[in-house]
Amino acid sequence: MIVYTWWRSLAAFRVRIVQNLKGVSAEERQVDLREGKQHDPTFRAINPQGAIPALILDNGRTLVQSMAIMEYFEEAFPTPPLLPVDAVDRARVRALAQMTVADGHPLVTPRVRAYLEGELGHGEAQYMAWSRHFMGAALEAIEWHLARDAQTGMFCHGDQPTLADVCLVSQVVGFSYFGGTADAFPVVQRINAACMQIDAFQRAHPLAQPDAPKA
Ligand SMILES: N[C@@H](CCC(=O)N[C@@H](CS)C(=O)NCC(=O)O)C(=O)O
């Protein structure tokens, strides 16, 4: 398998965590988003949307979208399970995950920045404020659910990590990119700390990647 990735990408971070948890390796090809490599025709031939991650399977088929890739790994490599058995519980885990994947993260991607700054004439400070607002709003929604639900345990759902935790950790890191901290979200903060005790999460962290800046 080949995964198109980049150290700073939050979506690629999520996929790395799942690969580490399940012990699934793939050859990594870097797509430097700061250099706009997602727009290169060679990469667009792999993902016409111009977004990472993209996963090329050994049979040559390509998967895109971090949630779809993570769920593919969940089905193809079931151990350890990252979704609960019960259908309602699975829906809860997916809902928590989507607060990051569908609601928070899409609003802060480079293409959004390019539109805000290029087409609408906003500056970097406004992009940062925009991003901090929407990333914080997603974390607030996650916190509300975690704080009120009896299913919340050591992790988002019970005492084993699930896809909800994978996404929560990426949301916390993403919030930090825009100057936010999880201090105002005590349950999120506690679960994030529990996840970051786990080697699979630590190794996947953006700053642990070989091409990440040293400082
Ligand atoms: N919903 C997608 C988002 C993918 C995405 O937007 N990835 C970002 C990096 S985290 C990207 O490649 N952006 C390129 C751009 O916005 O130009 C997923 O979860 O995979």
Ligand as a Chemical Component Dictionary entry (heavy atoms), coordinates in Angstrom:
data_LIG
# 
_chem_comp.id                   LIG 
_chem_comp.type                 NON-POLYMER 
_chem_comp.pdbx_formal_charge   0 
_chem_comp.three_letter_code    LIG 
# 
loop_
_chem_comp_atom.comp_id 
_chem_comp_atom.atom_id 
_chem_comp_atom.alt_atom_id 
_chem_comp_atom.type_symbol 
_chem_comp_atom.charge 
_chem_comp_atom.model_Cartn_x 
_chem_comp_atom.model_Cartn_y 
_chem_comp_atom.model_Cartn_z 
_chem_comp_atom.pdbx_ordinal 
LIG N1  N1  N 0 -12.485 15.518 4.691  1  
LIG C1  C1  C 0 -11.186 15.191 4.208  2  
LIG C2  C2  C 0 -10.292 16.402 4.280  3  
LIG C3  C3  C 0 -9.025  16.193 3.512  4  
LIG C4  C4  C 0 -8.250  17.487 3.506  5  
LIG O1  O1  O 0 -8.821  18.561 3.309  6  
LIG N2  N2  N 0 -6.958  17.361 3.718  7  
LIG C5  C5  C 0 -6.151  18.550 3.753  8  
LIG C6  C6  C 0 -4.943  18.339 4.629  9  
LIG S1  S1  S 0 -5.433  18.041 6.312  10 
LIG C7  C7  C 0 -5.672  18.861 2.352  11 
LIG O2  O2  O 0 -5.074  18.034 1.709  12 
LIG N3  N3  N 0 -5.959  20.077 1.910  13 
LIG C8  C8  C 0 -5.518  20.574 0.632  14 
LIG C9  C9  C 0 -6.154  21.898 0.332  15 
LIG O3  O3  O 0 -7.028  22.337 1.091  16 
LIG O4  O4  O 0 -5.747  22.489 -0.647 17 
LIG C10 C10 C 0 -10.562 14.046 5.028  18 
LIG O5  O5  O 0 -10.905 13.916 6.201  19 
LIG O6  O6  O 0 -9.751  13.302 4.458  20 
# 
loop_
_chem_comp_bond.comp_id 
_chem_comp_bond.atom_id_1 
_chem_comp_bond.atom_id_2 
_chem_comp_bond.value_order 
_chem_comp_bond.pdbx_ordinal 
LIG N1  C1  SING 1  
LIG C1  C2  SING 2  
LIG C1  C10 SING 3  
LIG C2  C3  SING 4  
LIG C3  C4  SING 5  
LIG C4  O1  DOUB 6  
LIG C4  N2  SING 7  
LIG N2  C5  SING 8  
LIG C5  C6  SING 9  
LIG C5  C7  SING 10 
LIG C6  S1  SING 11 
LIG C7  O2  DOUB 12 
LIG C7  N3  SING 13 
LIG N3  C8  SING 14 
LIG C8  C9  SING 15 
LIG C9  O3  DOUB 16 
LIG C9  O4  SING 17 
LIG C10 O5  DOUB 18 
LIG C10 O6  SING 19 
# 
